[in-house]
Amino acid sequence: MLSKCIFQFHKDFVLTDVEEIRVSIKRLQGNSDIPLPRYMTEHSAGMDIFAAVEREEVILPGEWKMIPSGIEIAVPEGYEAHIRPRSGLALNKGVTLLNSPGTIDADYRGEVGIIIINHSKDSFVVKRGDRIAQMVVHRVCRVSWNLNESLGITGRGIGGFGHTG
């Protein structure tokens, strides 16, 4: 695994730290026409993922389907990949991902599947090569629990959902 930090100066002289890692990817047979996940703009956090359906898939209102991506990836140990909805599909079509974000663990080696749900009142058609989701790769922290009788006092305390107004 190659990991390096790239330092860039922006015009306002703020130093940003962008880590780049290499991730192995395999294109599944019969999908050479499907683009690999890619960043669509210079500062995109997520890479668009494309549909590898053999024929158009119709997702009826309230229905969900697993859409193939045509790729398998080997996320390096210490990282995970999140599969997230595309905001344009959510806003313009009422379509999102059922398990958002979906997680691809470092030890998973199967095809990346995208579970799309249609919340709109109209059918949604997925065509071969459509941009259907985005993938963001993150570092993972492992937790070891430290069992205590109390956790300390904070200003928020046990205030939960909506407690701040």
Buried (B, 14 or more C-beta within 10 A) or exposed (E): EEEEEEEEEEEEEEEEEEEEBEBEEEBBEEBEEBBBBEEEEEEEEBBBBBBBBEEEBEBEEEEBBEBBBBBBBBBBEBBBBBBBBBEEBBEEBBBBBEEBBBEBEBEBEEBBBBBBBBEBEEEBEBEBBBBBBBBBBBEEEEEEEEEEEEEEEEEEEEEEEEEEE
